[in-house]
Amino acid sequence: MGKFIEDFKAFALKGNVVDMAVGVIIGGAFGKIVSSLVSDVIMPPIGVLTGGVDFKDLKVVLKDAVPAVVDEAGNEVQAAAEAVTLNYGMFIQNIIDFLIVALAIFIMIKGITHLSEMAKKKEAEKPAEPEPAPEPTKEEILLTEIRDILKKK
């Protein structure tokens, strides 16, 4: 059991797992922002252009609602049944949400890529520092010593 806990701890504390968790949390918040943008900012003008139609309300009734049947004593003989509907308006709304989220993510990634390329280009433009002179070989050191001895004489 101790090995399992150690393995789980090593997995959970890896940087990429933590980064992924942060990404999921931020993604959820970002999704709420985009949903609000779509439902509160974009869809009302589209609704006005389409004659006041709210996409969320668009549906096809497959089976009408049935009211409850009550006998003379007030007992419910048959329970009420809600209408069965095909809510294609919500589907349209969710497609619009998805397209806007995808566009926003695309623009964000495009911007990050552009900034990354600019940083790489700036780094490449920096003049390279001169490399230090290589260490002299054993032969060069020996020849230098011989030269210095000969100079003294």
C-alpha positions in Angstrom: 0.0 0.0 0.0 2.9 2.4 0.8 4.3 1.9 -2.7 1.0 2.8 -4.3 0.8 6.0 -2.2 4.4 6.9 -3.2 3.7 6.3 -6.8 0.5 8.4 -6.7 2.2 11.2 -4.9 5.0 11.2 -7.5 2.4 11.3 -10.3 0.2 14.0 -8.8 3.1 16.3 -8.0 4.6 16.1 -11.5 4.7 19.5 -13.1 2.7 18.6 -16.2 -0.2 17.2 -14.1 -0.4 20.4 -12.1 -0.2 22.4 -15.3 -3.0 20.4 -16.8 -5.2 20.9 -13.7 -4.6 24.7 -13.9 -5.4 24.6 -17.6 -8.7 22.8 -16.9 -9.7 25.3 -14.2 -8.8 28.3 -16.4 -10.6 26.6 -19.4 -13.8 26.2 -17.3 -13.7 29.9 -16.3 -12.9 30.9 -19.9 -15.9 28.8 -21.1 -18.2 30.6 -18.8 -16.9 34.0 -20.1 -17.4 32.9 -23.7 -20.9 31.5 -23.0 -21.8 34.8 -21.4 -20.4 36.6 -24.4 -22.5 34.5 -26.8 -25.8 34.5 -24.8 -25.6 38.1 -23.5 -23.8 40.1 -26.2 -23.9 38.3 -29.5 -27.2 36.4 -29.5 -29.5 39.4 -28.6 -28.6 41.4 -31.8 -28.9 38.2 -33.8 -32.4 37.6 -32.2 -33.4 41.1 -33.2 -32.2 40.5 -36.8 -34.2 37.3 -37.0 -37.4 39.0 -35.7 -37.0 38.5 -32.0 -36.3 34.7 -32.2 -34.4 33.4 -29.2 -32.4 30.3 -30.4 -32.8 28.7 -27.0 -36.6 28.6 -27.5 -36.5 26.9 -30.9 -37.9 23.4 -30.7 -40.1 20.9 -32.4 -42.8 19.3 -30.3 -42.8 15.5 -30.9 -45.5 14.8 -28.4 -47.8 17.3 -26.7 -48.0 17.6 -22.9 -50.8 15.7 -21.2 -52.5 17.2 -18.2 -53.2 15.1 -15.1 -56.5 13.3 -15.0 -58.4 13.7 -11.7 -61.6 11.8 -10.8 -64.6 13.3 -9.0 -63.1 12.6 -5.6 -60.0 14.7 -6.4 -57.7 11.7 -6.7 -55.2 11.7 -9.5 -56.0 8.9 -11.9 -53.4 9.6 -14.5 -50.2 11.6 -13.9 -49.4 14.6 -16.1 -46.8 14.1 -18.8 -44.5 16.8 -20.1 -44.2 17.5 -23.7 -41.5 15.7 -25.6 -39.5 18.2 -27.6 -36.5 18.3 -30.0 -34.6 21.4 -28.8 -32.6 22.2 -31.9 -32.3 25.8 -30.8 -30.0 24.8 -27.9 -28.0 22.8 -30.4 -27.5 25.9 -32.5 -26.6 27.9 -29.4 -24.0 25.3 -28.4 -22.5 25.3 -31.9 -22.1 29.1 -31.8 -20.5 28.8 -28.3 -18.1 26.2 -29.6 -17.1 28.3 -32.7 -16.5 31.3 -30.6 -14.4 29.4 -28.1 -12.4 27.8 -30.9 -11.8 31.2 -32.5 -10.7 32.7 -29.2 -8.3 29.9 -28.5 -7.0 30.0 -32.1 -6.3 33.8 -31.8 -4.7 33.3 -28.4 -2.4 30.5 -29.6 -1.6 32.5 -32.7 -0.6 35.5 -30.5 1.5 33.3 -28.2 3.3 31.7 -31.2 3.9 35.1 -32.7 5.4 36.4 -29.5 7.6 33.2 -29.2 8.9 33.7 -32.7 9.7 37.3 -32.0 11.7 36.3 -28.9 13.6 33.7 -30.8 14.3 36.2 -33.6 15.5 38.7 -31.1 17.7 36.1 -29.5 19.2 35.1 -32.8 20.0 38.8 -33.6 22.2 39.1 -30.5 25.8 39.2 -31.4 27.5 36.0 -30.3 30.0 36.4 -27.6 33.6 35.6 -28.7 34.7 32.2 -27.6 37.6 32.1 -25.2 40.9 31.1 -26.7 41.5 27.3 -26.5 43.9 26.0 -23.9 47.4 25.5 -25.3 48.4 21.9 -26.0 51.3 20.2 -24.2 53.6 20.8 -27.2 52.8 24.5 -27.2 53.5 24.7 -23.4 56.8 22.9 -23.8 57.9 25.0 -26.8 57.0 28.2 -24.8 59.2 27.0 -21.9 62.1 26.3 -24.3 61.7 29.7 -25.9 61.7 31.4 -22.5 64.9 29.5 -21.5 66.6 30.4 -24.7 65.7 34.1 -24.2 67.4 34.1 -20.8 70.7 33.0 -22.2 
